[in-house]
Amino acid sequence: MTSNYTIDFQSKNHISTAQVGGKGANLAELTHIDEIQVPSGFCVTTEAYKTITEDCVELSNLLNELTDLKADDREKISAISLNIRNLIENQPIPQAITDEIAARLSKFDEYTAFAVRSSATAEDLPSASFAGQQDTYLNIIGTASVLKHVGKCWASLFTDRAVTYRIQNGFDHHKVRLAVVVQRMVFSQASGIMFTADPVSGNRKVLSIDAGFGLGEALVSGLVSADNYKVRNGEIIGKKISAKKLAIYALDNGGTQEEELETDQQNTQALADQQILQLADIGRKIEAHFGSPQDIEWCLADNQFYIVQSRAITTLYPIPQLNDHENHVYISVGYQQMMTDAMKPLGLSIWQLTAGRPMYEAGGRLFVDVAADLTQPAKTDILLNVLGKSDPFIKDALLAILERDDIIKQSPDNQTDETAKAPTMPNYKALLDDDPSIVTELISQKEAAIKALRHNIQSLTGLEVFDLIEADIQERKQLLTDPRNFAAVMTAMNAATWINDNLKEWLDETNPADALAQSVANNITSEMGLELLNVADVIRPYPEVMEYLKQTKDANFLDQLPQLKGGQETQKAIQNYLDKYGMRCVGEIDITRTRWSENPAILIPLILNNIKNFEPGAAAQKFEQGRHEALRKEQELLDRLRQLPDGAQKAEETRKMISLLRNFAGYREYPKYNIVNRYFIYKQALLKEAEQLVQAGIIDEVTDIYYLRFEELREVVRTQKVDHELINRRKEEHALNEKLTPPRVFTGDGEIITRKYNCEDLPAGALAGIGVSSGIIEGRARVILNIEEADLEDGDILVPPFTDPSWTPLFVAIKGLVTEVGGLMTHGAVIAREYGLPAVVSVENATKLIKDGQRICINGTDGYIEIAGQ
């Protein structure tokens, strides 16, 4: 039968999602897999839906009303959706459509029962799962009843949940169409859902089956708990047998009903072990056919498995595509760098070029594979010690991996060899000589290299730019071979650990290094926050300038300032600040992110906050106050130590460690500043090349280059040709990647490894985290997701998802810090200690559990937060 309105599943012609929706297209594909049983049936195509809706003016007007709504406009969504459903259901089905459906049904017995299921064109796509958004009707008998329920399915495209989901995911209501699957009903003795990858852990080698008695609707609707079976490599590795009190069965005359199961059946395994393994084999065949992990609906009737749906699992975090069948353990770079957002291809590739070891891409983020390190005890020791200081959650996940025997195997035979090799690796136990000139020399060396780069790249064009960038990256790596770079950072960390450990034992002092690290020298990031206070001092005497800043959001606002009284002074102060710090921004490890120099208006709210919250001279006062507090604490500790047995020796050892801490702690922030400085120079040069490509008509806009990797961009400049489809595809991929949440640690099988940080004896209701800067403070929580929306008052506690150096200017105006990401030596922790702010990091879902404006108390010493009223 040739038709516009219906298509048989087993049609030899290609069946597209545009014709039959996601569910229909996948069912048609399933029928072509050998040994996979799919109940026979057909699809009512989207052309039929188009025919009954396209000329309806009233429907078009209602869709326009929906387009203007947001997801939280629940009452309006509900009212408009109801009107649309009524309108579609009451539309008479044209005779041509009715005749085609009747002709398809005539091939079956008149008493054959069907499942009538919706299949939307935006459903069951690799990028989004619309499962359950439209309606399904079971055990439908007779042509008239089938036609009636086809209309109901069309209308269900506009259920409240379907409309809301499309709004949330940016799908156009006008463009989404609905097909209807009409499929012979299977009267199943058992049914359920099979995931060919574990949906909880993400492990691609573990297949998970949910099973219950009767029709699958009991499980889908949540009426009963399902059995769960786990299968790996053809073996059942786990079973959970649930009490299944109810099942849904088909009625003889159509429809379904709930039935209570006999007591002895309720705790019976829904599938026998042999059936579980048989079903798992079916799942692997389907997965291999589609080429990705699948969410499969199945049913069992007369000991035969039938597949009634398969769709891609859209919730799994992607795995780096190595395909070498080796074990891998991936650690997130983003959690180390305080930037867990997705990066664009140019940003990913340049960070990879800059990195000291291979980094692998997944979901728009970068990961380091440490599997080989974990097989070698000496390197494992380094990983656990360094990462333990940076992010205890990562350390705990690695310990969990080492406790298992299915991922990494450490060989005692490596111990002697690797211990001998250990001195060639970075010395994480380093303690340099107490010579402040080491830091001064390291900074001067890097500043000279930056100055040379800026000068040398100015006159270059075309491929010369790319060659110089590559050469500069190699030069920077050569500079990093100076062992003092890593040792300077580790000296401060190790001195702090020594102080905390020994003074806890000798004086019962908890984390005294936090107070001792305030207002140290050479901390480029904390200086950045204080210098913005000085900018506020310049502006404060000029009301006209302040009023202008409150009103403007223009990225070019600096150009307008000279027209105002005090404008020239303001322009000079801000420009001087940008000359030193303008390369910074939120997510600065991604070269494609907008820098402060590119949009100085980002700084306006921060400057206005400083004017509001501080008196003139606050920068020098805050620094001196911190330095005084550190020196006072040092003197107090040394005096107490001298009273102990061997007190003079203990005091002298402690004094030396305090000096090391204060002389080297500031350098911790400089390497990142140096990288970002270079990145901005690279970016400016590459954007000049992009402007040339736009003028030549090669690309549409300069930001198109962000979706090309560094080598791809070089090739475009060389050939003056570009793949526009590639750029558009990369833009779509980036939009999808932005919605993903990256894991800290996961394996090459996709298994996300988690292990909760141990934090005992918490008060009831407290939120656990990691205390990284000592002290207890109570105040108003300011939950801020975007730095430009910050409106702080003195005494506020800042609660963002994470902080990188660009957030530092806010630190001068707060009394405490809470973040969802971080560790002892990540940016926020370092600056919080320098500013003397109590801080707790790695508080899971902090920005959701803490409400903006709530009174909270943070304990930076013991690592928890209490919310007032809980």
Buried (B, 14 or more C-beta within 10 A) or exposed (E): EEBBBBBBBEBEEEBBBEBBBBBBBBBBBBBEBEEBBBBBBBBBBBBBBBBBBEEBEEBEEBBEBBEEBEEEBEEBBBEBBBBBBEBBBEBEBEEEBBEBBEEBBEEBEEEBBBBBBBBBBBBBBEEBBBBBBBBBBBBBBBBEBBBBBBBBBBBBBBBBBBBBBBBEEEBEBEEBBBBBBBBBBBEBBBBBBBBBBBBEBBBBBBBBBBBBBBBBBBBBEEBBBBBBBBBBEEEBEEBEBBEBBBBBBBEEEBBBEBEEBEEEEBEEBBBEEEBBBBBBBBBBBBBEBBEBBBBBBBBBBEEEBBBBBBBBBBBBBBBBEEEEEEBBBBBBBBBBBBBBBBBBBBBBBBBBBBBEEEBBBBBBBBBBBBBEBBBBBBBBBBBBBBBBBBBBBBBBBBBBBBEEEEBBEEEEEBEEEBEEEBEEBBBBEBBBEBEBEBBEEBBEBBEEBBEEBBEBBEEBEEEEBBEBBBEBBEBBEEBBEEEBBBBBBBBBBBBBBBBBEBBEEBBEBEBBBBBBBBBBBBBBBBBBBBBBBBBBBBBBEBEEBBEBBEEBEEEEBBEEBEEBEBBEBBBBBBBBBBEBBBBBBBBBBBBBBEBBBBBBBBBBBBBBBBBBBBEBEBBEBBBEBBBEBBBEBBEBBBEBBBEEEEBEEBBEBBBBBBBBBBBBBBBBBBBBBBBBBBBBBBBBBBBBBBBBBBEEEBBEEBBBBBBBBBEBBBBBBEEEEBEEEEBEEBBEBBEBBEEBEBBBBBBBBBBBBBBEBEBEEBEEEBBBBBBBBBBEBBBBBBBBEEBBEBEBEEBBBBBBBBBBBBBBBBBBBBBBBBBBBBBBBBBBBBBBBBBBBBBBBBBBEBBEBBEEEBEBBBBBBBBBBBBEEE
